[in-house]
Amino acid sequence: MFDTVEGFSGERVIEEFEALTKDATRVQRETLQRILRDNGEAEYLQKLGLGGRTDPLSFKSCVPLVTHQDLEPYIQRIADGDASQVLTGRPITSISLSSGTTEGKPKFVPFNEELVQCTMQTYRTSFAFRNSIVHAFRTFELVWEELCNDIIEVVLSSRITIPSIRAAVSRLLFPNPQLADTIYNKCVGLSSWYGVIPELWPNSKINGAYLSKLRHYAGNLPLISADYGASENWIGVNVDPEEPPESAIFTVLPNIGYFEFMPLNEDGYKIGVENSASIMECTEPETVGLTEVSLGKEYEIIITNFAGLYRYRLGDVVKIAGFYNLTPKLQFVRRRNLILTVNIDKNTEKDLQLAVVEATKLLAAQKLEVVDYTSHVDMSIYPGHYVIFLELNGNASDEILGNCCDSLDRSFVDAGYVGSRKIRAIGPLELRMVCRGAFNMILEHYLALGAAMSQFKTPRCVPLSNRSVLQILNSNVIKSYFSTAYD
């Protein structure tokens, strides 16, 4: 769709974007035709009896909705070196690893040249996950003086242990006392690292999700949540960058994949608890197309991409927040299977985030910040209860942490939760404080499994099945508190 970086034209990008979104129905139909025409000889599609047809009706009637687990045998064959037309007509040129933080281990995701081009349209040079920036600056706070010394002495820190990285960075190093002095003086002059980004990189712009900490580092620098996507496919772009990141909505690019939307309906779900985390299983209602969605309704996104994923349940739940021409604007709501539930309660990632934000207000008065957090549903005793793991950047009194625990409990305002707490069908919320560095151990765990640093996302709900992460968290608990909010 867009020009190469060398020939990039902002005006032309806008013109093409307008044309695509005004004719989204045709663009979607042609995108599906291209995907099925290019991959019609693939073993997977041949088995399903599509027989070369490329229309949406035939596609939906022949090809079932799938998850990664359904496609795993095919993807594993490709990863093992099978060069035949397993999922695609054209070669799979690489295998991407998802972050793995949702299900406990990274997933293989096939990539080919067409998907790379789709990625280049949206990715540019921005970080995909904003917590990478936060992690980088937390590390910078600890090593900045050592970094200045390395620049002066032209000796790479012993912290860098990977030979290939040491060799690559060493080739770039040369003595630059002036740069070291500049970095040192700017850092010394900062108050609690406020505004470090524009101080050191005055021409920078960043995009934002760990917003409170990013705002602290960024100072008055505008934060932009630029795009929305996953390892499997990009989805949309933010055409209203002046809006705050908390309320960012994303306009779907209709030419980078074929999109369907599964309506979320209370009657269409079976709610159950599996391994202490709720999994929503749907009776698979009829999906609707990109231009058939309804304003204000929630849907699960189904994608078909150029690299062998057909009618793939991405697992993201979105709300239709509006339309740009004929293309919907999506607001991310939650992951489908990341809901805290014990009884009839249903609390989402967003509900958890809001609860933590309320608790941090008590901590802010003590000049304390939340480094990171996650949750778990403990069903080992009756009644089950929510567990929140928190890491702080300093020490708080028992009184403050007890108040935080009560605040967290009161902040879950879902009627099912409140009612269940009042009749003791859900036990008191438990706050488990972990020592400094605990969440960094989780990051290291996923990196050891093969996840990329740039893709890591802290799992916001850890099921019992993710025993490795639970073990890391529980082995680093230093204090525990139970809520008295409903006593």
Buried (B, 14 or more C-beta within 10 A) or exposed (E): BBEEEEEEEEEEBEEBBEEBBEBBBEBBBBBBBBBBEBBBEBBBBEEBEBEEBBEBEBBBEBBEBBEBEEBEEBBEBBEEEEEEBBBBBBEBEEBBBBBBBBBBBBBBBBBBBBBBEBBBBBBEEBBBBBBBBBBEBBEBBEEBEEBBBBBBEEEBEEEEEEEEEBEEBEEEEEEEEEEBEBBBEBBEEBEEBEBBBBBBEEEEBBBBBBBEBBBBBBBEBEBBBBBBBBBBBBBBBBBBBEEEBEEBBBBBBBBBBBBBBBBBEEEBBEEEBEEBBBBBEBEEEEBBBBBEBEEEBBBBBBBBBBBBBBBBBBBBBBBBBEBBBBBBBBBBBBBBBBBBBBBBBBBBBEBBBBBBEBBBEBBEEEEBBBBBBBBBBBBEEEBBBBBBBBBBBEEBEEEBBBBBBBBBBBBBEBEBBBBBBEEEBBBBBBBBBBEBEBBBBBBEBBEEBEBBEEBBBBBBBBBBEBEBBBEBBBEBBEEEBBBEBBE
